[in-house]
């Protein structure tokens, strides 16, 4: 059981890295980095399409990662 959970943790870790790298960039240009993104404060739009899908995938993978890590901690302590 421990080996199965460890394998799942490694696979989920790689999938989280891939999911984060596939997300589109939020920064449009160098000026928004210098201004702190103040111009985007009032233009906040809800994510749509691929961006929304990748946010949900990343959230689900993060939850699976933490649940799996907690299960591994429990198994290793008992």
N, C-alpha and C positions, 0 to 999 in steps of 0.2 A: 504494500500500500504506500509506503514511504517513497519507494522508487517511482511509482506511478505519479504521485503528487509532485515529486521533484521534476519529472519530465514535463508535466503539464506546466509547472512554473517556468521552466526554461523556454518552452514553446510560446507561452503567453508573453514572456519578456521580449522575445524577438518580435512578436506580432505588435506589441505596444510601440516598439521602436519604429517599425515600418509604418504603423498608422500615424504616428506623430510626424514622421518625415513626409508623409503624403499630404498632410493638411496644407491648404493654400496659405500663403503668407498674408498676414494682416497689415503689414506695413507697405504703403504704396510707394513711398520715395524717401530720400534722405532727410527732407525737411520735416517730415512727421517725427523722425527720430530726434531731431534737434528741438522741436517745439513740444515734445512730450505727448504728441498725439492729441493736442487740445482741439484741433479742427475736427476730429472724429468724435468728440464728446456728444455733439447734438445730432450726428448723422448715424447713430447706432441703429443698425438694421439686423433683423433676425436672419440667421444663417439659412440658406436654402440650397436644395439640391445636394451636390456632392459634399459640400462643406458641412451641411447638417448631418449627413450620413456618417462622415468621418468623425465628427464630434461624438455621435452616439456610439460608434464602434470603439473609440478611445475610452469613453466612459465605461462601457460594458467590460472591456478588457482590463481596465483599472480595478473594477470591482472584483472580477474573477481573480486577478493577481493577489489582491489583499485577502480575499477569502481563502485562497489556496495557501498563501503564506501563513495565515493564522492556523489552518489545519496542519501544516507542517510543524509549526511550533508546538501545537498540542500533541501531535504524534511523537515528537522527539522528547517531550517531557514525561511521557507516560510509557 
